[in-house]
Amino acid sequence: GEIAFTLDPGDIQFTDFSGEEAIYLPGAACPFETGEPGLPGIGYSLVIPQGTMLHDVQVEVVSQVEIPGVHRVAPVLAIPLSEQIPVVIPHSDSYLGGAFPQTRIHALHTGNKTGFRIGSFSFVPFTWDPSTGRLSVITEAVLTPVTAPDTDAPALALTDNQIAVASRALESMVANPEMIQACAP
């Protein structure tokens, strides 16, 4: 099934951080490494058919807007709370290139949860060009998960009762609860 993504640009918040901008979006988290531009992504979990893995997610952009102004996006800074913020915050080579990120889908992962196959990913709706400071964001898109056979997937059999219990737990977790029965082990 497809996932309809919508975003209200009014929800995006900017905070000054050492002369650069930290970008905050409710419910989002940055999927990038330390030193990369700190653009938030929206995480999704999906129940997928038994014996498959989440191979890719196709993104069809319906609409996007440019956010006014020149933006300097602060890099991801992963430091323990006990440590001081470094005087010089590392910036990756992404700050020297063109538009970032190159792809919209990050942190693709497939795992098992109570016998079900769960695919997860992060969708980054932002595009930032470090050379111009232009920042744009997708306000509407259609995300289509693509699964592929996974020969390493464990073959599991659950009782109807186990499936019912697992289904209730998954309903609030996954973006496609209508697929739970069809994907049950």
SEKOL-261001 format. One record per atom (N, C-alpha, C): atom name; x, y, z. Coordinates in nm, 3 decimals. Layout:
! residues N
VOTOR; atom; px; py; pz
VOTOR; CA; X; Y; Z
...
***
This chain:
! residues 185
VOTOR; atom; px; py; pz
VOTOR; N; 0.080; -0.121; 0.000
VOTOR; CA; 0.000; 0.000; 0.000
VOTOR; C; 0.084; 0.126; 0.000
VOTOR; N; 0.022; 0.231; -0.049
VOTOR; CA; 0.092; 0.360; -0.055
VOTOR; C; 0.073; 0.435; 0.076
VOTOR; N; 0.167; 0.525; 0.104
VOTOR; CA; 0.156; 0.613; 0.221
VOTOR; C; 0.143; 0.755; 0.169
VOTOR; N; 0.038; 0.823; 0.211
VOTOR; CA; 0.020; 0.963; 0.173
VOTOR; C; 0.092; 1.049; 0.276
VOTOR; N; 0.191; 1.125; 0.230
VOTOR; CA; 0.268; 1.212; 0.319
VOTOR; C; 0.223; 1.356; 0.299
VOTOR; N; 0.193; 1.425; 0.408
VOTOR; CA; 0.165; 1.568; 0.400
VOTOR; C; 0.239; 1.639; 0.512
VOTOR; N; 0.280; 1.761; 0.484
VOTOR; CA; 0.353; 1.840; 0.583
VOTOR; C; 0.308; 1.985; 0.572
VOTOR; N; 0.285; 2.047; 0.685
VOTOR; CA; 0.251; 2.189; 0.690
VOTOR; C; 0.380; 2.265; 0.720
VOTOR; N; 0.427; 2.348; 0.624
VOTOR; CA; 0.553; 2.421; 0.647
VOTOR; C; 0.549; 2.505; 0.776
VOTOR; N; 0.429; 2.540; 0.823
VOTOR; CA; 0.416; 2.615; 0.947
VOTOR; C; 0.462; 2.537; 1.070
VOTOR; N; 0.473; 2.404; 1.055
VOTOR; CA; 0.518; 2.321; 1.168
VOTOR; C; 0.670; 2.321; 1.184
VOTOR; N; 0.742; 2.368; 1.082
VOTOR; CA; 0.889; 2.367; 1.088
VOTOR; C; 0.937; 2.480; 1.178
VOTOR; N; 1.027; 2.446; 1.271
VOTOR; CA; 1.082; 2.548; 1.359
VOTOR; C; 1.232; 2.555; 1.341
VOTOR; N; 1.284; 2.679; 1.350
VOTOR; CA; 1.427; 2.700; 1.337
VOTOR; C; 1.480; 2.757; 1.469
VOTOR; N; 1.593; 2.704; 1.514
VOTOR; CA; 1.657; 2.754; 1.635
VOTOR; C; 1.800; 2.792; 1.601
VOTOR; N; 1.843; 2.907; 1.647
VOTOR; CA; 1.981; 2.947; 1.622
VOTOR; C; 2.074; 2.861; 1.706
VOTOR; N; 2.178; 2.809; 1.642
VOTOR; CA; 2.276; 2.724; 1.710
VOTOR; C; 2.414; 2.760; 1.658
VOTOR; N; 2.491; 2.835; 1.737
VOTOR; CA; 2.626; 2.876; 1.698
VOTOR; C; 2.629; 2.942; 1.560
VOTOR; N; 2.531; 3.030; 1.535
VOTOR; CA; 2.529; 3.103; 1.408
VOTOR; C; 2.472; 3.023; 1.292
VOTOR; N; 2.429; 2.900; 1.319
VOTOR; CA; 2.363; 2.821; 1.215
VOTOR; C; 2.224; 2.785; 1.265
VOTOR; N; 2.147; 2.721; 1.179
VOTOR; CA; 2.010; 2.687; 1.216
VOTOR; C; 1.996; 2.538; 1.246
VOTOR; N; 1.938; 2.511; 1.361
VOTOR; CA; 1.894; 2.374; 1.388
VOTOR; C; 1.747; 2.369; 1.345
VOTOR; N; 1.712; 2.268; 1.266
VOTOR; CA; 1.575; 2.256; 1.214
VOTOR; C; 1.500; 2.152; 1.295
VOTOR; N; 1.381; 2.189; 1.339
VOTOR; CA; 1.299; 2.099; 1.419
VOTOR; C; 1.164; 2.079; 1.354
VOTOR; N; 1.122; 1.955; 1.347
VOTOR; CA; 0.990; 1.920; 1.293
VOTOR; C; 0.928; 1.821; 1.390
VOTOR; N; 0.808; 1.851; 1.443
VOTOR; CA; 0.748; 1.760; 1.543
VOTOR; C; 0.739; 1.616; 1.491
VOTOR; N; 0.780; 1.522; 1.574
VOTOR; CA; 0.772; 1.382; 1.538
VOTOR; C; 0.880; 1.334; 1.444
VOTOR; N; 0.975; 1.420; 1.410
VOTOR; CA; 1.081; 1.383; 1.316
VOTOR; C; 1.213; 1.365; 1.389
VOTOR; N; 1.304; 1.293; 1.326
VOTOR; CA; 1.438; 1.274; 1.380
VOTOR; C; 1.536; 1.271; 1.263
VOTOR; N; 1.656; 1.316; 1.287
VOTOR; CA; 1.756; 1.323; 1.181
VOTOR; C; 1.822; 1.186; 1.161
VOTOR; N; 1.820; 1.132; 1.038
VOTOR; CA; 1.880; 1.000; 1.014
VOTOR; C; 2.028; 1.004; 0.975
VOTOR; N; 2.089; 1.123; 0.979
VOTOR; CA; 2.226; 1.135; 0.929
VOTOR; C; 2.331; 1.126; 1.039
VOTOR; N; 2.455; 1.105; 0.995
VOTOR; CA; 2.569; 1.091; 1.086
VOTOR; C; 2.614; 1.228; 1.136
VOTOR; N; 2.694; 1.226; 1.243
VOTOR; CA; 2.757; 1.346; 1.295
VOTOR; C; 2.832; 1.418; 1.183
VOTOR; N; 2.815; 1.551; 1.176
VOTOR; CA; 2.885; 1.630; 1.075
VOTOR; C; 2.805; 1.653; 0.948
VOTOR; N; 2.704; 1.569; 0.924
VOTOR; CA; 2.618; 1.588; 0.806
VOTOR; C; 2.515; 1.696; 0.839
VOTOR; N; 2.461; 1.763; 0.737
VOTOR; CA; 2.356; 1.863; 0.763
VOTOR; C; 2.239; 1.801; 0.840
VOTOR; N; 2.193; 1.872; 0.943
VOTOR; CA; 2.091; 1.817; 1.032
VOTOR; C; 1.949; 1.835; 0.982
VOTOR; N; 1.917; 1.767; 0.873
VOTOR; CA; 1.782; 1.775; 0.818
VOTOR; C; 1.697; 1.663; 0.878
VOTOR; N; 1.579; 1.695; 0.931
VOTOR; CA; 1.496; 1.592; 0.993
VOTOR; C; 1.429; 1.501; 0.891
VOTOR; N; 1.404; 1.379; 0.935
VOTOR; CA; 1.330; 1.282; 0.854
VOTOR; C; 1.215; 1.225; 0.935
VOTOR; N; 1.112; 1.182; 0.865
VOTOR; CA; 0.996; 1.120; 0.930
VOTOR; C; 1.013; 0.969; 0.922
VOTOR; N; 1.006; 0.904; 1.038
VOTOR; CA; 1.024; 0.759; 1.040
VOTOR; C; 0.892; 0.686; 1.022
VOTOR; N; 0.897; 0.578; 0.946
VOTOR; CA; 0.780; 0.494; 0.923
VOTOR; C; 0.816; 0.349; 0.950
VOTOR; N; 0.720; 0.275; 1.005
VOTOR; CA; 0.732; 0.130; 1.016
VOTOR; C; 0.612; 0.068; 0.944
VOTOR; N; 0.638; -0.040; 0.872
VOTOR; CA; 0.533; -0.105; 0.795
VOTOR; C; 0.537; -0.254; 0.821
VOTOR; N; 0.422; -0.316; 0.823
VOTOR; CA; 0.419; -0.461; 0.824
VOTOR; C; 0.428; -0.505; 0.677
VOTOR; N; 0.516; -0.602; 0.649
VOTOR; CA; 0.537; -0.646; 0.511
VOTOR; C; 0.514; -0.798; 0.504
VOTOR; N; 0.492; -0.851; 0.383
VOTOR; CA; 0.461; -0.995; 0.373
VOTOR; C; 0.574; -1.083; 0.427
VOTOR; N; 0.535; -1.198; 0.479
VOTOR; CA; 0.632; -1.296; 0.527
VOTOR; C; 0.729; -1.332; 0.414
VOTOR; N; 0.855; -1.355; 0.451
VOTOR; CA; 0.955; -1.396; 0.352
VOTOR; C; 1.004; -1.285; 0.263
VOTOR; N; 0.975; -1.159; 0.300
VOTOR; CA; 1.022; -1.047; 0.218
VOTOR; C; 1.103; -0.950; 0.304
VOTOR; N; 1.170; -0.858; 0.235
VOTOR; CA; 1.239; -0.748; 0.302
VOTOR; C; 1.200; -0.618; 0.233
VOTOR; N; 1.212; -0.508; 0.306
VOTOR; CA; 1.187; -0.376; 0.246
VOTOR; C; 1.308; -0.340; 0.163
VOTOR; N; 1.290; -0.337; 0.032
VOTOR; CA; 1.402; -0.319; -0.061
VOTOR; C; 1.423; -0.172; -0.096
VOTOR; N; 1.313; -0.098; -0.108
VOTOR; CA; 1.322; 0.041; -0.151
VOTOR; C; 1.189; 0.109; -0.119
VOTOR; N; 1.188; 0.240; -0.124
VOTOR; CA; 1.063; 0.314; -0.114
VOTOR; C; 1.064; 0.417; -0.226
VOTOR; N; 0.967; 0.410; -0.314
VOTOR; CA; 0.959; 0.507; -0.423
VOTOR; C; 0.886; 0.632; -0.374
VOTOR; N; 0.937; 0.747; -0.416
VOTOR; CA; 0.881; 0.874; -0.372
VOTOR; C; 0.827; 0.949; -0.494
VOTOR; N; 0.699; 0.979; -0.489
VOTOR; CA; 0.639; 1.063; -0.593
VOTOR; C; 0.605; 1.196; -0.527
VOTOR; N; 0.677; 1.300; -0.568
VOTOR; CA; 0.655; 1.432; -0.509
VOTOR; C; 0.532; 1.496; -0.574
VOTOR; N; 0.434; 1.532; -0.493
VOTOR; CA; 0.313; 1.597; -0.544
VOTOR; C; 0.331; 1.749; -0.539
VOTOR; N; 0.385; 1.800; -0.428
VOTOR; CA; 0.411; 1.944; -0.419
VOTOR; C; 0.525; 1.972; -0.323
VOTOR; N; 0.601; 2.076; -0.354
VOTOR; CA; 0.705; 2.121; -0.261
VOTOR; C; 0.716; 2.272; -0.268
VOTOR; N; 0.765; 2.330; -0.159
VOTOR; CA; 0.777; 2.475; -0.151
VOTOR; C; 0.918; 2.512; -0.109
VOTOR; N; 0.960; 2.631; -0.148
VOTOR; CA; 1.088; 2.681; -0.100
VOTOR; C; 1.063; 2.765; 0.024
VOTOR; N; 1.147; 2.745; 0.125
VOTOR; CA; 1.134; 2.823; 0.248
VOTOR; C; 1.215; 2.951; 0.229
VOTOR; N; 1.151; 3.068; 0.245
VOTOR; CA; 1.219; 3.195; 0.215
VOTOR; C; 1.346; 3.213; 0.297
VOTOR; N; 1.439; 3.289; 0.240
VOTOR; CA; 1.561; 3.324; 0.312
VOTOR; C; 1.678; 3.238; 0.272
VOTOR; N; 1.795; 3.275; 0.326
VOTOR; CA; 1.918; 3.200; 0.305
VOTOR; C; 1.942; 3.120; 0.432
VOTOR; N; 1.961; 2.990; 0.418
VOTOR; CA; 1.970; 2.903; 0.535
VOTOR; C; 2.108; 2.840; 0.550
VOTOR; N; 2.157; 2.843; 0.673
VOTOR; CA; 2.281; 2.771; 0.708
VOTOR; C; 2.240; 2.663; 0.806
VOTOR; N; 2.234; 2.540; 0.757
VOTOR; CA; 2.185; 2.430; 0.839
VOTOR; C; 2.297; 2.376; 0.928
VOTOR; N; 2.270; 2.373; 1.058
VOTOR; CA; 2.368; 2.321; 1.153
VOTOR; C; 2.388; 2.171; 1.131
VOTOR; N; 2.511; 2.122; 1.152
VOTOR; CA; 2.535; 1.979; 1.135
VOTOR; C; 2.481; 1.898; 1.252
VOTOR; N; 2.465; 1.769; 1.226
VOTOR; CA; 2.428; 1.674; 1.331
VOTOR; C; 2.541; 1.672; 1.433
VOTOR; N; 2.503; 1.679; 1.559
VOTOR; CA; 2.603; 1.677; 1.666
VOTOR; C; 2.560; 1.573; 1.768
VOTOR; N; 2.626; 1.459; 1.764
VOTOR; CA; 2.590; 1.353; 1.858
VOTOR; C; 2.696; 1.346; 1.967
VOTOR; N; 2.669; 1.410; 2.080
VOTOR; CA; 2.763; 1.402; 2.191
VOTOR; C; 2.686; 1.368; 2.318
VOTOR; N; 2.751; 1.293; 2.407
VOTOR; CA; 2.685; 1.263; 2.535
VOTOR; C; 2.661; 1.392; 2.613
VOTOR; N; 2.555; 1.392; 2.693
VOTOR; CA; 2.519; 1.513; 2.767
VOTOR; C; 2.630; 1.556; 2.864
VOTOR; N; 2.711; 1.459; 2.907
VOTOR; CA; 2.815; 1.491; 3.005
VOTOR; C; 2.931; 1.568; 2.943
VOTOR; N; 2.942; 1.562; 2.810
VOTOR; CA; 3.056; 1.626; 2.744
VOTOR; C; 3.024; 1.769; 2.701
VOTOR; N; 3.128; 1.848; 2.692
VOTOR; CA; 3.115; 1.985; 2.643
VOTOR; C; 3.090; 1.983; 2.492
VOTOR; N; 3.017; 2.082; 2.444
VOTOR; CA; 3.002; 2.099; 2.300
VOTOR; C; 3.137; 2.145; 2.246
VOTOR; N; 3.189; 2.079; 2.143
VOTOR; CA; 3.321; 2.118; 2.092
VOTOR; C; 3.320; 2.260; 2.036
VOTOR; N; 3.434; 2.326; 2.044
VOTOR; CA; 3.446; 2.464; 1.996
VOTOR; C; 3.423; 2.466; 1.845
VOTOR; N; 3.484; 2.372; 1.776
VOTOR; CA; 3.465; 2.362; 1.632
VOTOR; C; 3.380; 2.239; 1.604
VOTOR; N; 3.260; 2.262; 1.554
VOTOR; CA; 3.168; 2.152; 1.526
VOTOR; C; 3.201; 2.096; 1.388
VOTOR; N; 3.222; 1.964; 1.379
VOTOR; CA; 3.261; 1.908; 1.250
VOTOR; C; 3.154; 1.924; 1.143
VOTOR; N; 3.197; 1.956; 1.023
VOTOR; CA; 3.109; 1.964; 0.906
VOTOR; C; 3.161; 1.865; 0.802
VOTOR; N; 3.074; 1.783; 0.749
VOTOR; CA; 3.115; 1.682; 0.651
VOTOR; C; 3.135; 1.746; 0.513
VOTOR; N; 3.182; 1.663; 0.421
VOTOR; CA; 3.201; 1.708; 0.282
VOTOR; C; 3.068; 1.747; 0.216
VOTOR; N; 2.955; 1.705; 0.275
VOTOR; CA; 2.825; 1.741; 0.217
VOTOR; C; 2.808; 1.892; 0.211
VOTOR; N; 2.879; 1.965; 0.298
VOTOR; CA; 2.869; 2.111; 0.299
VOTOR; C; 2.941; 2.174; 0.180
VOTOR; N; 3.022; 2.095; 0.110
VOTOR; CA; 3.099; 2.148; -0.003
VOTOR; C; 3.031; 2.116; -0.136
VOTOR; N; 2.936; 2.024; -0.134
VOTOR; CA; 2.876; 1.978; -0.259
VOTOR; C; 2.749; 2.050; -0.295
VOTOR; N; 2.672; 1.986; -0.380
VOTOR; CA; 2.544; 2.041; -0.424
VOTOR; C; 2.433; 2.006; -0.327
VOTOR; N; 2.314; 1.993; -0.381
VOTOR; CA; 2.195; 1.971; -0.298
VOTOR; C; 2.209; 1.847; -0.210
VOTOR; N; 2.165; 1.859; -0.087
VOTOR; CA; 2.171; 1.751; 0.010
VOTOR; C; 2.031; 1.730; 0.068
VOTOR; N; 1.987; 1.606; 0.091
VOTOR; CA; 2.057; 1.480; 0.057
VOTOR; C; 2.034; 1.439; -0.088
VOTOR; N; 2.116; 1.346; -0.136
VOTOR; CA; 2.102; 1.296; -0.273
VOTOR; C; 1.975; 1.214; -0.288
VOTOR; N; 1.938; 1.141; -0.183
VOTOR; CA; 1.818; 1.059; -0.188
VOTOR; C; 1.728; 1.095; -0.071
VOTOR; N; 1.602; 1.061; -0.083
VOTOR; CA; 1.503; 1.099; 0.018
VOTOR; C; 1.482; 0.991; 0.124
VOTOR; N; 1.519; 0.868; 0.090
VOTOR; CA; 1.490; 0.755; 0.179
VOTOR; C; 1.618; 0.709; 0.247
VOTOR; N; 1.615; 0.701; 0.378
VOTOR; CA; 1.734; 0.665; 0.455
VOTOR; C; 1.698; 0.562; 0.561
VOTOR; N; 1.801; 0.498; 0.615
VOTOR; CA; 1.786; 0.404; 0.727
VOTOR; C; 1.684; 0.294; 0.697
VOTOR; N; 1.693; 0.238; 0.576
VOTOR; CA; 1.607; 0.127; 0.537
VOTOR; C; 1.643; 0.004; 0.619
VOTOR; N; 1.544; -0.060; 0.680
VOTOR; CA; 1.573; -0.172; 0.768
VOTOR; C; 1.456; -0.270; 0.769
VOTOR; N; 1.487; -0.398; 0.776
VOTOR; CA; 1.382; -0.499; 0.792
VOTOR; C; 1.414; -0.585; 0.914
VOTOR; N; 1.313; -0.611; 0.994
VOTOR; CA; 1.333; -0.695; 1.112
VOTOR; C; 1.206; -0.771; 1.144
VOTOR; N; 1.208; -0.837; 1.259
VOTOR; CA; 1.092; -0.914; 1.302
VOTOR; C; 1.038; -0.858; 1.432
VOTOR; N; 0.908; -0.857; 1.444
VOTOR; CA; 0.844; -0.815; 1.569
VOTOR; C; 0.729; -0.911; 1.595
VOTOR; N; 0.738; -0.986; 1.702
VOTOR; CA; 0.635; -1.086; 1.737
VOTOR; C; 0.590; -1.166; 1.615
VOTOR; N; 0.688; -1.215; 1.537
VOTOR; CA; 0.656; -1.302; 1.425
VOTOR; C; 0.624; -1.232; 1.294
VOTOR; N; 0.594; -1.103; 1.301
VOTOR; CA; 0.565; -1.027; 1.180
VOTOR; C; 0.695; -0.970; 1.122
VOTOR; N; 0.695; -0.949; 0.991
VOTOR; CA; 0.807; -0.881; 0.925
VOTOR; C; 0.775; -0.732; 0.926
VOTOR; N; 0.869; -0.653; 0.976
VOTOR; CA; 0.850; -0.509; 0.984
VOTOR; C; 0.960; -0.440; 0.903
VOTOR; N; 0.918; -0.357; 0.809
VOTOR; CA; 1.014; -0.276; 0.735
VOTOR; C; 1.006; -0.133; 0.787
VOTOR; N; 1.121; -0.070; 0.806
VOTOR; CA; 1.119; 0.068; 0.853
VOTOR; C; 1.213; 0.153; 0.769
VOTOR; N; 1.184; 0.283; 0.765
VOTOR; CA; 1.268; 0.375; 0.689
VOTOR; C; 1.243; 0.517; 0.739
VOTOR; N; 1.331; 0.607; 0.697
VOTOR; CA; 1.315; 0.748; 0.728
VOTOR; C; 1.303; 0.824; 0.596
VOTOR; N; 1.201; 0.910; 0.588
VOTOR; CA; 1.177; 0.991; 0.468
VOTOR; C; 1.218; 1.135; 0.500
VOTOR; N; 1.312; 1.187; 0.423
VOTOR; CA; 1.361; 1.324; 0.445
VOTOR; C; 1.296; 1.416; 0.341
VOTOR; N; 1.203; 1.502; 0.386
VOTOR; CA; 1.131; 1.587; 0.289
VOTOR; C; 1.208; 1.714; 0.252
VOTOR; N; 1.321; 1.739; 0.319
VOTOR; CA; 1.396; 1.862; 0.295
VOTOR; C; 1.504; 1.843; 0.189
VOTOR; N; 1.530; 1.949; 0.113
VOTOR; CA; 1.648; 1.955; 0.027
VOTOR; C; 1.716; 2.088; 0.054
VOTOR; N; 1.846; 2.082; 0.078
VOTOR; CA; 1.921; 2.203; 0.109
VOTOR; C; 2.043; 2.213; 0.019
VOTOR; N; 2.066; 2.332; -0.033
VOTOR; CA; 2.185; 2.355; -0.116
VOTOR; C; 2.281; 2.443; -0.037
VOTOR; N; 2.391; 2.386; 0.013
VOTOR; CA; 2.485; 2.464; 0.096
VOTOR; C; 2.546; 2.582; 0.022
VOTOR; N; 2.560; 2.571; -0.112
VOTOR; CA; 2.628; 2.678; -0.186
VOTOR; C; 2.540; 2.801; -0.201
VOTOR; N; 2.406; 2.782; -0.202
VOTOR; CA; 2.316; 2.896; -0.219
VOTOR; C; 2.236; 2.927; -0.093
VOTOR; N; 2.229; 2.830; -0.001
VOTOR; CA; 2.148; 2.847; 0.120
VOTOR; C; 2.000; 2.825; 0.096
VOTOR; N; 1.966; 2.773; -0.023
VOTOR; CA; 1.824; 2.748; -0.052
VOTOR; C; 1.777; 2.621; 0.017
VOTOR; N; 1.661; 2.631; 0.080
VOTOR; CA; 1.603; 2.517; 0.152
VOTOR; C; 1.461; 2.497; 0.101
VOTOR; N; 1.431; 2.375; 0.053
VOTOR; CA; 1.295; 2.348; 0.011
VOTOR; C; 1.245; 2.225; 0.086
VOTOR; N; 1.113; 2.213; 0.091
VOTOR; CA; 1.054; 2.102; 0.164
VOTOR; C; 0.934; 2.049; 0.086
VOTOR; N; 0.922; 1.916; 0.085
VOTOR; CA; 0.808; 1.852; 0.021
VOTOR; C; 0.689; 1.866; 0.115
VOTOR; N; 0.578; 1.918; 0.063
VOTOR; CA; 0.458; 1.933; 0.145
VOTOR; C; 0.358; 1.820; 0.121
VOTOR; N; 0.373; 1.752; 0.007
VOTOR; CA; 0.284; 1.641; -0.023
VOTOR; C; 0.357; 1.542; -0.112
VOTOR; N; 0.348; 1.414; -0.077
VOTOR; CA; 0.413; 1.309; -0.156
VOTOR; C; 0.340; 1.177; -0.136
VOTOR; N; 0.365; 1.086; -0.229
VOTOR; CA; 0.314; 0.949; -0.216
VOTOR; C; 0.435; 0.857; -0.205
VOTOR; N; 0.441; 0.781; -0.095
VOTOR; CA; 0.552; 0.690; -0.071
VOTOR; C; 0.504; 0.548; -0.098
VOTOR; N; 0.574; 0.478; -0.186
VOTOR; CA; 0.535; 0.342; -0.221
VOTOR; C; 0.645; 0.245; -0.183
VOTOR; N; 0.624; 0.165; -0.078
VOTOR; CA; 0.724; 0.067; -0.037
VOTOR; C; 0.738; -0.044; -0.142
VOTOR; N; 0.861; -0.087; -0.165
VOTOR; CA; 0.890; -0.195; -0.259
VOTOR; C; 0.955; -0.308; -0.179
VOTOR; N; 0.893; -0.426; -0.181
VOTOR; CA; 0.951; -0.539; -0.110
VOTOR; C; 1.018; -0.634; -0.208
VOTOR; N; 1.109; -0.715; -0.156
VOTOR; CA; 1.179; -0.815; -0.237
VOTOR; C; 1.189; -0.942; -0.154
VOTOR; N; 1.199; -1.057; -0.220
VOTOR; CA; 1.212; -1.182; -0.144
VOTOR; C; 1.338; -1.179; -0.057
VOTOR; N; 1.329; -1.234; 0.063
VOTOR; CA; 1.442; -1.240; 0.154
VOTOR; C; 1.460; -1.385; 0.195
VOTOR; N; 1.563; -1.450; 0.138
VOTOR; CA; 1.584; -1.592; 0.165
VOTOR; C; 1.626; -1.617; 0.309
VOTOR; N; 1.678; -1.512; 0.377
VOTOR; CA; 1.719; -1.528; 0.517
VOTOR; C; 1.606; -1.508; 0.616
VOTOR; N; 1.489; -1.471; 0.566
VOTOR; CA; 1.377; -1.444; 0.658
VOTOR; C; 1.336; -1.572; 0.729
VOTOR; N; 1.321; -1.566; 0.862
VOTOR; CA; 1.277; -1.687; 0.932
VOTOR; C; 1.132; -1.719; 0.898
VOTOR; N; 1.103; -1.847; 0.882
VOTOR; CA; 0.965; -1.891; 0.858
VOTOR; C; 0.902; -1.922; 0.993
VOTOR; N; 0.805; -1.843; 1.032
VOTOR; CA; 0.745; -1.858; 1.163
VOTOR; C; 0.598; -1.893; 1.152
VOTOR; N; 0.552; -1.974; 1.245
VOTOR; CA; 0.409; -2.004; 1.252
VOTOR; C; 0.360; -1.965; 1.391
VOTOR; N; 0.255; -1.886; 1.395
VOTOR; CA; 0.196; -1.845; 1.522
VOTOR; C; 0.053; -1.898; 1.530
VOTOR; N; 0.006; -1.914; 1.652
VOTOR; CA; -0.134; -1.952; 1.671
VOTOR; C; -0.222; -1.829; 1.644
VOTOR; N; -0.350; -1.853; 1.621
VOTOR; CA; -0.443; -1.741; 1.599
VOTOR; C; -0.441; -1.644; 1.716
VOTOR; N; -0.431; -1.698; 1.836
VOTOR; CA; -0.430; -1.612; 1.954
VOTOR; C; -0.304; -1.526; 1.958
VOTOR; N; -0.189; -1.585; 1.928
VOTOR; CA; -0.064; -1.508; 1.925
VOTOR; C; -0.072; -1.397; 1.819
VOTOR; N; -0.131; -1.431; 1.704
VOTOR; CA; -0.144; -1.332; 1.597
VOTOR; C; -0.235; -1.218; 1.642
VOTOR; N; -0.344; -1.251; 1.711
VOTOR; CA; -0.437; -1.148; 1.758
VOTOR; C; -0.368; -1.053; 1.855
VOTOR; N; -0.292; -1.110; 1.949
VOTOR; CA; -0.221; -1.026; 2.046
VOTOR; C; -0.117; -0.937; 1.976
VOTOR; N; -0.039; -0.998; 1.885
VOTOR; CA; 0.064; -0.923; 1.813
VOTOR; C; 0.001; -0.814; 1.727
VOTOR; N; -0.114; -0.846; 1.665
VOTOR; CA; -0.181; -0.750; 1.576
VOTOR; C; -0.221; -0.625; 1.652
VOTOR; N; -0.274; -0.644; 1.773
VOTOR; CA; -0.316; -0.527; 1.852
VOTOR; C; -0.196; -0.439; 1.887
VOTOR; N; -0.083; -0.502; 1.919
VOTOR; CA; 0.038; -0.427; 1.952
VOTOR; C; 0.090; -0.351; 1.830
VOTOR; N; 0.078; -0.411; 1.713
VOTOR; CA; 0.133; -0.350; 1.592
VOTOR; C; 0.046; -0.237; 1.538
VOTOR; N; -0.085; -0.244; 1.566
VOTOR; CA; -0.177; -0.147; 1.505
VOTOR; C; -0.136; -0.002; 1.528
VOTOR; N; -0.086; 0.027; 1.648
VOTOR; CA; -0.049; 0.166; 1.678
VOTOR; C; 0.093; 0.198; 1.629
VOTOR; N; 0.167; 0.094; 1.589
VOTOR; CA; 0.308; 0.111; 1.553
VOTOR; C; 0.330; 0.134; 1.405
VOTOR; N; 0.250; 0.068; 1.322
VOTOR; CA; 0.278; 0.066; 1.179
VOTOR; C; 0.190; 0.165; 1.102
VOTOR; N; 0.239; 0.205; 0.986
VOTOR; CA; 0.168; 0.303; 0.904
VOTOR; C; 0.062; 0.237; 0.816
VOTOR; N; 0.061; 0.103; 0.812
VOTOR; CA; -0.035; 0.032; 0.727
VOTOR; C; -0.107; -0.078; 0.804
VOTOR; N; -0.179; -0.042; 0.912
VOTOR; CA; -0.243; -0.146; 0.993
VOTOR; C; -0.343; -0.232; 0.916
VOTOR; N; -0.393; -0.181; 0.805
VOTOR; CA; -0.491; -0.259; 0.726
VOTOR; C; -0.426; -0.383; 0.663
VOTOR; N; -0.292; -0.387; 0.661
VOTOR; CA; -0.220; -0.500; 0.600
VOTOR; C; -0.182; -0.608; 0.700
VOTOR; N; -0.210; -0.586; 0.828
VOTOR; CA; -0.162; -0.678; 0.931
VOTOR; C; -0.211; -0.821; 0.908
VOTOR; N; -0.340; -0.838; 0.883
VOTOR; CA; -0.393; -0.974; 0.864
VOTOR; C; -0.331; -1.043; 0.742
VOTOR; N; -0.317; -0.968; 0.634
VOTOR; CA; -0.263; -1.026; 0.512
VOTOR; C; -0.117; -1.068; 0.528
VOTOR; N; -0.044; -1.002; 0.618
VOTOR; CA; 0.098; -1.029; 0.635
VOTOR; C; 0.128; -1.117; 0.757
VOTOR; N; 0.023; -1.169; 0.819
VOTOR; CA; 0.043; -1.249; 0.940
VOTOR; C; 0.122; -1.375; 0.912
VOTOR; N; 0.204; -1.418; 1.010
VOTOR; CA; 0.282; -1.541; 0.989
VOTOR; C; 0.193; -1.665; 0.985
***
